[in-house]
């Protein structure tokens, strides 16, 4: 999912002339931070609370992804 969002930013950077490069790069940084955060958290699941852990993680992933999609929309 993060790869797709990143590709959208690259497309905006190359095909949307009015989008400031700094703004696009900031969104790209947010995508990379989201990906790194999720990977790190997946490496440290607490035994016995997996269901709650993954439920919260899924909810946060959806929320943060929606925020990034809105940021990308505002660039175009």
PDB file of N, CA, C and O in Angstrom:
ATOM      1  N   UNK A   1       0.826  -1.170   0.000  1.00  0.00           N
ATOM      2  CA  UNK A   1       0.000   0.000   0.000  1.00  0.00           C
ATOM      3  C   UNK A   1       0.887   1.257   0.000  1.00  0.00           C
ATOM      4  O   UNK A   1       0.616   2.217  -0.721  1.00  0.00           O
ATOM      5  N   UNK A   2       1.918   1.235   0.797  1.00  0.00           N
ATOM      6  CA  UNK A   2       2.812   2.398   0.864  1.00  0.00           C
ATOM      7  C   UNK A   2       3.509   2.615  -0.477  1.00  0.00           C
ATOM      8  O   UNK A   2       3.735   3.755  -0.884  1.00  0.00           O
ATOM      9  N   UNK A   3       3.842   1.552  -1.147  1.00  0.00           N
ATOM     10  CA  UNK A   3       4.469   1.666  -2.464  1.00  0.00           C
ATOM     11  C   UNK A   3       3.556   2.343  -3.469  1.00  0.00           C
ATOM     12  O   UNK A   3       4.007   3.151  -4.280  1.00  0.00           O
ATOM     13  N   UNK A   4       2.281   2.018  -3.415  1.00  0.00           N
ATOM     14  CA  UNK A   4       1.299   2.645  -4.310  1.00  0.00           C
ATOM     15  C   UNK A   4       1.140   4.123  -4.007  1.00  0.00           C
ATOM     16  O   UNK A   4       1.056   4.943  -4.922  1.00  0.00           O
ATOM     17  N   UNK A   5       1.099   4.466  -2.733  1.00  0.00           N
ATOM     18  CA  UNK A   5       0.985   5.870  -2.350  1.00  0.00           C
ATOM     19  C   UNK A   5       2.224   6.648  -2.788  1.00  0.00           C
ATOM     20  O   UNK A   5       2.127   7.780  -3.262  1.00  0.00           O
ATOM     21  N   UNK A   6       3.376   6.028  -2.624  1.00  0.00           N
ATOM     22  CA  UNK A   6       4.632   6.660  -3.030  1.00  0.00           C
ATOM     23  C   UNK A   6       4.644   6.888  -4.540  1.00  0.00           C
ATOM     24  O   UNK A   6       5.081   7.937  -5.012  1.00  0.00           O
ATOM     25  N   UNK A   7       4.159   5.896  -5.294  1.00  0.00           N
ATOM     26  CA  UNK A   7       4.093   6.023  -6.756  1.00  0.00           C
ATOM     27  C   UNK A   7       3.166   7.161  -7.166  1.00  0.00           C
ATOM     28  O   UNK A   7       3.434   7.857  -8.146  1.00  0.00           O
ATOM     29  N   UNK A   8       2.083   7.355  -6.428  1.00  0.00           N
ATOM     30  CA  UNK A   8       1.183   8.478  -6.700  1.00  0.00           C
ATOM     31  C   UNK A   8       1.919   9.805  -6.531  1.00  0.00           C
ATOM     32  O   UNK A   8       1.732  10.727  -7.324  1.00  0.00           O
ATOM     33  N   UNK A   9       2.746   9.899  -5.507  1.00  0.00           N
ATOM     34  CA  UNK A   9       3.516  11.124  -5.281  1.00  0.00           C
ATOM     35  C   UNK A   9       4.506  11.360  -6.418  1.00  0.00           C
ATOM     36  O   UNK A   9       4.689  12.496  -6.857  1.00  0.00           O
ATOM     37  N   UNK A  10       5.136  10.309  -6.888  1.00  0.00           N
ATOM     38  CA  UNK A  10       6.065  10.437  -8.001  1.00  0.00           C
ATOM     39  C   UNK A  10       5.313  10.930  -9.233  1.00  0.00           C
ATOM     40  O   UNK A  10       5.805  11.790  -9.964  1.00  0.00           O
ATOM     41  N   UNK A  11       4.123  10.384  -9.460  1.00  0.00           N
ATOM     42  CA  UNK A  11       3.317  10.823 -10.601  1.00  0.00           C
ATOM     43  C   UNK A  11       2.933  12.291 -10.465  1.00  0.00           C
ATOM     44  O   UNK A  11       2.997  13.044 -11.437  1.00  0.00           O
ATOM     45  N   UNK A  12       2.538  12.697  -9.273  1.00  0.00           N
ATOM     46  CA  UNK A  12       2.196  14.108  -9.043  1.00  0.00           C
ATOM     47  C   UNK A  12       3.418  14.983  -9.298  1.00  0.00           C
ATOM     48  O   UNK A  12       3.312  16.047  -9.909  1.00  0.00           O
ATOM     49  N   UNK A  13       4.555  14.539  -8.837  1.00  0.00           N
ATOM     50  CA  UNK A  13       5.788  15.306  -8.996  1.00  0.00           C
ATOM     51  C   UNK A  13       6.149  15.503 -10.465  1.00  0.00           C
ATOM     52  O   UNK A  13       6.633  16.565 -10.857  1.00  0.00           O
ATOM     53  N   UNK A  14       5.909  14.477 -11.269  1.00  0.00           N
ATOM     54  CA  UNK A  14       6.309  14.536 -12.675  1.00  0.00           C
ATOM     55  C   UNK A  14       5.227  15.058 -13.615  1.00  0.00           C
ATOM     56  O   UNK A  14       5.540  15.609 -14.670  1.00  0.00           O
ATOM     57  N   UNK A  15       3.954  14.890 -13.244  1.00  0.00           N
ATOM     58  CA  UNK A  15       2.888  15.227 -14.185  1.00  0.00           C
ATOM     59  C   UNK A  15       2.016  16.388 -13.743  1.00  0.00           C
ATOM     60  O   UNK A  15       1.240  16.903 -14.549  1.00  0.00           O
ATOM     61  N   UNK A  16       2.113  16.814 -12.505  1.00  0.00           N
ATOM     62  CA  UNK A  16       1.344  17.954 -12.016  1.00  0.00           C
ATOM     63  C   UNK A  16       2.301  19.118 -11.821  1.00  0.00           C
ATOM     64  O   UNK A  16       2.984  19.181 -10.799  1.00  0.00           O
ATOM     65  N   UNK A  17       2.365  20.008 -12.738  1.00  0.00           N
ATOM     66  CA  UNK A  17       3.318  21.117 -12.691  1.00  0.00           C
ATOM     67  C   UNK A  17       3.133  22.049 -11.484  1.00  0.00           C
ATOM     68  O   UNK A  17       4.135  22.479 -10.914  1.00  0.00           O
ATOM     69  N   UNK A  18       1.907  22.382 -11.069  1.00  0.00           N
ATOM     70  CA  UNK A  18       1.796  23.360  -9.989  1.00  0.00           C
ATOM     71  C   UNK A  18       2.173  22.849  -8.595  1.00  0.00           C
ATOM     72  O   UNK A  18       2.299  23.647  -7.667  1.00  0.00           O
ATOM     73  N   UNK A  19       2.351  21.557  -8.435  1.00  0.00           N
ATOM     74  CA  UNK A  19       2.657  20.996  -7.113  1.00  0.00           C
ATOM     75  C   UNK A  19       4.085  21.343  -6.704  1.00  0.00           C
ATOM     76  O   UNK A  19       5.033  20.967  -7.392  1.00  0.00           O
ATOM     77  N   UNK A  20       4.247  22.062  -5.584  1.00  0.00           N
ATOM     78  CA  UNK A  20       5.599  22.389  -5.110  1.00  0.00           C
ATOM     79  C   UNK A  20       6.370  21.122  -4.714  1.00  0.00           C
ATOM     80  O   UNK A  20       5.839  20.247  -4.030  1.00  0.00           O
ATOM     81  N   UNK A  21       7.606  21.043  -5.148  1.00  0.00           N
ATOM     82  CA  UNK A  21       8.438  19.864  -4.902  1.00  0.00           C
ATOM     83  C   UNK A  21       8.572  19.576  -3.412  1.00  0.00           C
ATOM     84  O   UNK A  21       8.534  18.416  -3.001  1.00  0.00           O
ATOM     85  N   UNK A  22       8.728  20.616  -2.600  1.00  0.00           N
ATOM     86  CA  UNK A  22       8.884  20.422  -1.152  1.00  0.00           C
ATOM     87  C   UNK A  22       7.657  19.758  -0.537  1.00  0.00           C
ATOM     88  O   UNK A  22       7.786  18.888   0.324  1.00  0.00           O
ATOM     89  N   UNK A  23       6.468  20.165  -0.974  1.00  0.00           N
ATOM     90  CA  UNK A  23       5.237  19.584  -0.435  1.00  0.00           C
ATOM     91  C   UNK A  23       5.126  18.109  -0.797  1.00  0.00           C
ATOM     92  O   UNK A  23       4.751  17.283   0.035  1.00  0.00           O
ATOM     93  N   UNK A  24       5.455  17.785  -2.042  1.00  0.00           N
ATOM     94  CA  UNK A  24       5.405  16.384  -2.483  1.00  0.00           C
ATOM     95  C   UNK A  24       6.426  15.560  -1.695  1.00  0.00           C
ATOM     96  O   UNK A  24       6.129  14.445  -1.267  1.00  0.00           O
ATOM     97  N   UNK A  25       7.605  16.099  -1.507  1.00  0.00           N
ATOM     98  CA  UNK A  25       8.646  15.374  -0.757  1.00  0.00           C
ATOM     99  C   UNK A  25       8.234  15.162   0.696  1.00  0.00           C
ATOM    100  O   UNK A  25       8.558  14.127   1.280  1.00  0.00           O
ATOM    101  N   UNK A  26       7.531  16.116   1.285  1.00  0.00           N
ATOM    102  CA  UNK A  26       7.048  15.941   2.660  1.00  0.00           C
ATOM    103  C   UNK A  26       6.039  14.805   2.753  1.00  0.00           C
ATOM    104  O   UNK A  26       6.064  14.029   3.708  1.00  0.00           O
ATOM    105  N   UNK A  27       5.153  14.701   1.770  1.00  0.00           N
ATOM    106  CA  UNK A  27       4.184  13.599   1.759  1.00  0.00           C
ATOM    107  C   UNK A  27       4.924  12.273   1.576  1.00  0.00           C
ATOM    108  O   UNK A  27       4.582  11.276   2.213  1.00  0.00           O
ATOM    109  N   UNK A  28       5.925  12.262   0.715  1.00  0.00           N
ATOM    110  CA  UNK A  28       6.707  11.039   0.500  1.00  0.00           C
ATOM    111  C   UNK A  28       7.418  10.615   1.792  1.00  0.00           C
ATOM    112  O   UNK A  28       7.499   9.426   2.100  1.00  0.00           O
ATOM    113  N   UNK A  29       7.924  11.586   2.532  1.00  0.00           N
ATOM    114  CA  UNK A  29       8.559  11.276   3.818  1.00  0.00           C
ATOM    115  C   UNK A  29       7.550  10.682   4.788  1.00  0.00           C
ATOM    116  O   UNK A  29       7.869   9.744   5.519  1.00  0.00           O
ATOM    117  N   UNK A  30       6.333  11.221   4.800  1.00  0.00           N
ATOM    118  CA  UNK A  30       5.281  10.679   5.666  1.00  0.00           C
ATOM    119  C   UNK A  30       4.964   9.232   5.310  1.00  0.00           C
ATOM    120  O   UNK A  30       4.729   8.408   6.193  1.00  0.00           O
ATOM    121  N   UNK A  31       4.956   8.926   4.023  1.00  0.00           N
ATOM    122  CA  UNK A  31       4.692   7.551   3.575  1.00  0.00           C
ATOM    123  C   UNK A  31       5.803   6.623   4.056  1.00  0.00           C
ATOM    124  O   UNK A  31       5.529   5.537   4.567  1.00  0.00           O
ATOM    125  N   UNK A  32       7.046   7.044   3.896  1.00  0.00           N
ATOM    126  CA  UNK A  32       8.172   6.216   4.342  1.00  0.00           C
ATOM    127  C   UNK A  32       8.155   6.021   5.853  1.00  0.00           C
ATOM    128  O   UNK A  32       8.454   4.935   6.348  1.00  0.00           O
ATOM    129  N   UNK A  33       7.802   7.078   6.586  1.00  0.00           N
ATOM    130  CA  UNK A  33       7.720   6.954   8.046  1.00  0.00           C
ATOM    131  C   UNK A  33       6.604   5.991   8.447  1.00  0.00           C
ATOM    132  O   UNK A  33       6.768   5.207   9.381  1.00  0.00           O
ATOM    133  N   UNK A  34       5.469   6.047   7.743  1.00  0.00           N
ATOM    134  CA  UNK A  34       4.374   5.107   8.014  1.00  0.00           C
ATOM    135  C   UNK A  34       4.838   3.673   7.784  1.00  0.00           C
ATOM    136  O   UNK A  34       4.619   2.803   8.626  1.00  0.00           O
ATOM    137  N   UNK A  35       5.470   3.433   6.660  1.00  0.00           N
ATOM    138  CA  UNK A  35       5.932   2.082   6.337  1.00  0.00           C
ATOM    139  C   UNK A  35       6.935   1.590   7.377  1.00  0.00           C
ATOM    140  O   UNK A  35       6.818   0.466   7.866  1.00  0.00           O
ATOM    141  N   UNK A  36       7.908   2.413   7.714  1.00  0.00           N
ATOM    142  CA  UNK A  36       8.920   2.004   8.696  1.00  0.00           C
ATOM    143  C   UNK A  36       8.300   1.752  10.063  1.00  0.00           C
ATOM    144  O   UNK A  36       8.667   0.796  10.745  1.00  0.00           O
ATOM    145  N   UNK A  37       7.368   2.601  10.462  1.00  0.00           N
ATOM    146  CA  UNK A  37       6.699   2.447  11.748  1.00  0.00           C
ATOM    147  C   UNK A  37       5.928   1.125  11.810  1.00  0.00           C
ATOM    148  O   UNK A  37       6.013   0.393  12.797  1.00  0.00           O
ATOM    149  N   UNK A  38       5.188   0.832  10.766  1.00  0.00           N
ATOM    150  CA  UNK A  38       4.385  -0.398  10.754  1.00  0.00           C
ATOM    151  C   UNK A  38       5.280  -1.641  10.764  1.00  0.00           C
ATOM    152  O   UNK A  38       4.985  -2.612  11.460  1.00  0.00           O
ATOM    153  N   UNK A  39       6.353  -1.610  10.005  1.00  0.00           N
ATOM    154  CA  UNK A  39       7.270  -2.760   9.972  1.00  0.00           C
ATOM    155  C   UNK A  39       7.917  -2.970  11.334  1.00  0.00           C
ATOM    156  O   UNK A  39       8.015  -4.101  11.811  1.00  0.00           O
ATOM    157  N   UNK A  40       8.357  -1.886  11.960  1.00  0.00           N
ATOM    158  CA  UNK A  40       8.977  -2.001  13.289  1.00  0.00           C
ATOM    159  C   UNK A  40       7.997  -2.563  14.305  1.00  0.00           C
ATOM    160  O   UNK A  40       8.355  -3.413  15.121  1.00  0.00           O
ATOM    161  N   UNK A  41       6.773  -2.089  14.254  1.00  0.00           N
ATOM    162  CA  UNK A  41       5.774  -2.558  15.218  1.00  0.00           C
ATOM    163  C   UNK A  41       5.419  -4.021  14.994  1.00  0.00           C
ATOM    164  O   UNK A  41       5.144  -4.745  15.951  1.00  0.00           O
ATOM    165  N   UNK A  42       5.422  -4.464  13.741  1.00  0.00           N
ATOM    166  CA  UNK A  42       5.129  -5.865  13.459  1.00  0.00           C
ATOM    167  C   UNK A  42       6.198  -6.795  14.022  1.00  0.00           C
ATOM    168  O   UNK A  42       5.938  -7.972  14.271  1.00  0.00           O
ATOM    169  N   UNK A  43       7.384  -6.270  14.217  1.00  0.00           N
ATOM    170  CA  UNK A  43       8.494  -7.072  14.735  1.00  0.00           C
ATOM    171  C   UNK A  43       8.440  -7.246  16.248  1.00  0.00           C
ATOM    172  O   UNK A  43       9.226  -8.011  16.808  1.00  0.00           O
ATOM    173  N   UNK A  44       7.523  -6.546  16.917  1.00  0.00           N
ATOM    174  CA  UNK A  44       7.486  -6.576  18.380  1.00  0.00           C
ATOM    175  C   UNK A  44       6.068  -6.787  18.908  1.00  0.00           C
ATOM    176  O   UNK A  44       5.557  -5.975  19.680  1.00  0.00           O
ATOM    177  N   UNK A  45       5.445  -7.873  18.489  1.00  0.00           N
ATOM    178  CA  UNK A  45       4.092  -8.194  18.939  1.00  0.00           C
ATOM    179  C   UNK A  45       4.168  -8.835  20.323  1.00  0.00           C
ATOM    180  O   UNK A  45       4.938  -9.770  20.546  1.00  0.00           O
ATOM    181  N   UNK A  46       3.357  -8.317  21.247  1.00  0.00           N
ATOM    182  CA  UNK A  46       3.310  -8.860  22.604  1.00  0.00           C
ATOM    183  C   UNK A  46       2.586 -10.217  22.604  1.00  0.00           C
ATOM    184  O   UNK A  46       1.485 -10.324  22.064  1.00  0.00           O
ATOM    185  N   UNK A  47       3.181 -11.232  23.194  1.00  0.00           N
ATOM    186  CA  UNK A  47       2.500 -12.527  23.284  1.00  0.00           C
ATOM    187  C   UNK A  47       1.221 -12.412  24.121  1.00  0.00           C
ATOM    188  O   UNK A  47       1.215 -11.777  25.176  1.00  0.00           O
ATOM    189  N   UNK A  48       0.167 -13.017  23.651  1.00  0.00           N
ATOM    190  CA  UNK A  48      -1.086 -13.038  24.396  1.00  0.00           C
ATOM    191  C   UNK A  48      -2.045 -11.920  24.051  1.00  0.00           C
ATOM    192  O   UNK A  48      -3.218 -11.987  24.417  1.00  0.00           O
ATOM    193  N   UNK A  49      -1.580 -10.888  23.354  1.00  0.00           N
ATOM    194  CA  UNK A  49      -2.478  -9.785  23.011  1.00  0.00           C
ATOM    195  C   UNK A  49      -2.439  -9.493  21.510  1.00  0.00           C
ATOM    196  O   UNK A  49      -2.605  -8.351  21.080  1.00  0.00           O
ATOM    197  N   UNK A  50      -2.221 -10.533  20.735  1.00  0.00           N
ATOM    198  CA  UNK A  50      -2.088 -10.351  19.300  1.00  0.00           C
ATOM    199  C   UNK A  50      -3.346  -9.790  18.652  1.00  0.00           C
ATOM    200  O   UNK A  50      -3.258  -8.913  17.793  1.00  0.00           O
ATOM    201  N   UNK A  51      -4.503 -10.277  19.049  1.00  0.00           N
ATOM    202  CA  UNK A  51      -5.747  -9.845  18.423  1.00  0.00           C
ATOM    203  C   UNK A  51      -5.969  -8.341  18.632  1.00  0.00           C
ATOM    204  O   UNK A  51      -6.300  -7.625  17.687  1.00  0.00           O
ATOM    205  N   UNK A  52      -5.791  -7.873  19.845  1.00  0.00           N
ATOM    206  CA  UNK A  52      -5.952  -6.449  20.144  1.00  0.00           C
ATOM    207  C   UNK A  52      -4.875  -5.628  19.430  1.00  0.00           C
ATOM    208  O   UNK A  52      -5.159  -4.561  18.888  1.00  0.00           O
ATOM    209  N   UNK A  53      -3.658  -6.123  19.433  1.00  0.00           N
ATOM    210  CA  UNK A  53      -2.547  -5.440  18.778  1.00  0.00           C
ATOM    211  C   UNK A  53      -2.830  -5.220  17.295  1.00  0.00           C
ATOM    212  O   UNK A  53      -2.699  -4.105  16.791  1.00  0.00           O
ATOM    213  N   UNK A  54      -3.217  -6.281  16.605  1.00  0.00           N
ATOM    214  CA  UNK A  54      -3.462  -6.175  15.173  1.00  0.00           C
ATOM    215  C   UNK A  54      -4.717  -5.370  14.864  1.00  0.00           C
ATOM    216  O   UNK A  54      -4.785  -4.703  13.831  1.00  0.00           O
ATOM    217  N   UNK A  55      -5.689  -5.423  15.728  1.00  0.00           N
ATOM    218  CA  UNK A  55      -6.898  -4.617  15.543  1.00  0.00           C
ATOM    219  C   UNK A  55      -6.564  -3.130  15.619  1.00  0.00           C
ATOM    220  O   UNK A  55      -6.996  -2.347  14.772  1.00  0.00           O
ATOM    221  N   UNK A  56      -5.794  -2.745  16.633  1.00  0.00           N
ATOM    222  CA  UNK A  56      -5.386  -1.341  16.773  1.00  0.00           C
ATOM    223  C   UNK A  56      -4.476  -0.911  15.619  1.00  0.00           C
ATOM    224  O   UNK A  56      -4.583   0.203  15.105  1.00  0.00           O
ATOM    225  N   UNK A  57      -3.597  -1.803  15.232  1.00  0.00           N
ATOM    226  CA  UNK A  57      -2.671  -1.484  14.153  1.00  0.00           C
ATOM    227  C   UNK A  57      -3.418  -1.285  12.835  1.00  0.00           C
ATOM    228  O   UNK A  57      -3.105  -0.367  12.076  1.00  0.00           O
ATOM    229  N   UNK A  58      -4.387  -2.127  12.566  1.00  0.00           N
ATOM    230  CA  UNK A  58      -5.191  -2.000  11.351  1.00  0.00           C
ATOM    231  C   UNK A  58      -5.946  -0.669  11.346  1.00  0.00           C
ATOM    232  O   UNK A  58      -5.994   0.022  10.329  1.00  0.00           O
ATOM    233  N   UNK A  59      -6.524  -0.324  12.475  1.00  0.00           N
ATOM    234  CA  UNK A  59      -7.259   0.931  12.597  1.00  0.00           C
ATOM    235  C   UNK A  59      -6.337   2.129  12.347  1.00  0.00           C
ATOM    236  O   UNK A  59      -6.700   3.059  11.627  1.00  0.00           O
ATOM    237  N   UNK A  60      -5.156   2.100  12.941  1.00  0.00           N
ATOM    238  CA  UNK A  60      -4.205   3.192  12.750  1.00  0.00           C
ATOM    239  C   UNK A  60      -3.709   3.258  11.311  1.00  0.00           C
ATOM    240  O   UNK A  60      -3.537   4.349  10.766  1.00  0.00           O
ATOM    241  N   UNK A  61      -3.479   2.115  10.699  1.00  0.00           N
ATOM    242  CA  UNK A  61      -3.023   2.079   9.313  1.00  0.00           C
ATOM    243  C   UNK A  61      -4.063   2.720   8.394  1.00  0.00           C
ATOM    244  O   UNK A  61      -3.715   3.496   7.505  1.00  0.00           O
ATOM    245  N   UNK A  62      -5.323   2.398   8.609  1.00  0.00           N
ATOM    246  CA  UNK A  62      -6.400   2.973   7.802  1.00  0.00           C
ATOM    247  C   UNK A  62      -6.467   4.489   8.006  1.00  0.00           C
ATOM    248  O   UNK A  62      -6.584   5.244   7.041  1.00  0.00           O
ATOM    249  N   UNK A  63      -6.394   4.926   9.247  1.00  0.00           N
ATOM    250  CA  UNK A  63      -6.463   6.358   9.551  1.00  0.00           C
ATOM    251  C   UNK A  63      -5.301   7.112   8.915  1.00  0.00           C
ATOM    252  O   UNK A  63      -5.498   8.132   8.255  1.00  0.00           O
ATOM    253  N   UNK A  64      -4.100   6.607   9.117  1.00  0.00           N
ATOM    254  CA  UNK A  64      -2.922   7.301   8.582  1.00  0.00           C
ATOM    255  C   UNK A  64      -2.886   7.260   7.060  1.00  0.00           C
ATOM    256  O   UNK A  64      -2.440   8.217   6.427  1.00  0.00           O
ATOM    257  N   UNK A  65      -3.348   6.172   6.468  1.00  0.00           N
ATOM    258  CA  UNK A  65      -3.412   6.072   5.012  1.00  0.00           C
ATOM    259  C   UNK A  65      -4.410   7.083   4.461  1.00  0.00           C
ATOM    260  O   UNK A  65      -4.136   7.744   3.459  1.00  0.00           O
ATOM    261  N   UNK A  66      -5.562   7.206   5.108  1.00  0.00           N
ATOM    262  CA  UNK A  66      -6.554   8.198   4.677  1.00  0.00           C
ATOM    263  C   UNK A  66      -5.987   9.612   4.746  1.00  0.00           C
ATOM    264  O   UNK A  66      -6.245  10.428   3.862  1.00  0.00           O
ATOM    265  N   UNK A  67      -5.224   9.902   5.781  1.00  0.00           N
ATOM    266  CA  UNK A  67      -4.599  11.221   5.913  1.00  0.00           C
ATOM    267  C   UNK A  67      -3.625  11.481   4.765  1.00  0.00           C
ATOM    268  O   UNK A  67      -3.584  12.580   4.213  1.00  0.00           O
ATOM    269  N   UNK A  68      -2.849  10.472   4.415  1.00  0.00           N
ATOM    270  CA  UNK A  68      -1.884  10.617   3.326  1.00  0.00           C
ATOM    271  C   UNK A  68      -2.597  10.784   1.993  1.00  0.00           C
ATOM    272  O   UNK A  68      -2.167  11.583   1.161  1.00  0.00           O
ATOM    273  N   UNK A  69      -3.671  10.050   1.778  1.00  0.00           N
ATOM    274  CA  UNK A  69      -4.449  10.193   0.544  1.00  0.00           C
ATOM    275  C   UNK A  69      -4.978  11.625   0.431  1.00  0.00           C
ATOM    276  O   UNK A  69      -4.945  12.214  -0.649  1.00  0.00           O
ATOM    277  N   UNK A  70      -5.456  12.175   1.523  1.00  0.00           N
ATOM    278  CA  UNK A  70      -5.937  13.555   1.499  1.00  0.00           C
ATOM    279  C   UNK A  70      -4.801  14.533   1.200  1.00  0.00           C
ATOM    280  O   UNK A  70      -5.004  15.523   0.498  1.00  0.00           O
ATOM    281  N   UNK A  71      -3.615  14.261   1.726  1.00  0.00           N
ATOM    282  CA  UNK A  71      -2.458  15.119   1.438  1.00  0.00           C
ATOM    283  C   UNK A  71      -2.115  15.067  -0.052  1.00  0.00           C
ATOM    284  O   UNK A  71      -1.805  16.090  -0.662  1.00  0.00           O
ATOM    285  N   UNK A  72      -2.173  13.874  -0.626  1.00  0.00           N
ATOM    286  CA  UNK A  72      -1.879  13.723  -2.059  1.00  0.00           C
ATOM    287  C   UNK A  72      -2.929  14.453  -2.893  1.00  0.00           C
ATOM    288  O   UNK A  72      -2.595  15.119  -3.874  1.00  0.00           O
ATOM    289  N   UNK A  73      -4.194  14.327  -2.503  1.00  0.00           N
ATOM    290  CA  UNK A  73      -5.261  15.025  -3.212  1.00  0.00           C
ATOM    291  C   UNK A  73      -5.053  16.531  -3.187  1.00  0.00           C
ATOM    292  O   UNK A  73      -5.327  17.212  -4.176  1.00  0.00           O
ATOM    293  N   UNK A  74      -4.573  17.055  -2.073  1.00  0.00           N
ATOM    294  CA  UNK A  74      -4.380  18.499  -1.962  1.00  0.00           C
ATOM    295  C   UNK A  74      -3.223  19.000  -2.831  1.00  0.00           C
ATOM    296  O   UNK A  74      -3.137  20.193  -3.123  1.00  0.00           O
ATOM    297  N   UNK A  75      -2.332  18.090  -3.246  1.00  0.00           N
ATOM    298  CA  UNK A  75      -1.214  18.470  -4.094  1.00  0.00           C
ATOM    299  C   UNK A  75      -1.651  18.704  -5.532  1.00  0.00           C
ATOM    300  O   UNK A  75      -1.089  19.546  -6.231  1.00  0.00           O
ATOM    301  N   UNK A  76      -2.651  17.959  -5.965  1.00  0.00           N
ATOM    302  CA  UNK A  76      -3.076  18.025  -7.374  1.00  0.00           C
ATOM    303  C   UNK A  76      -3.969  19.207  -7.661  1.00  0.00           C
ATOM    304  O   UNK A  76      -4.403  19.392  -8.797  1.00  0.00           O
TER     305      UNK A  76
END
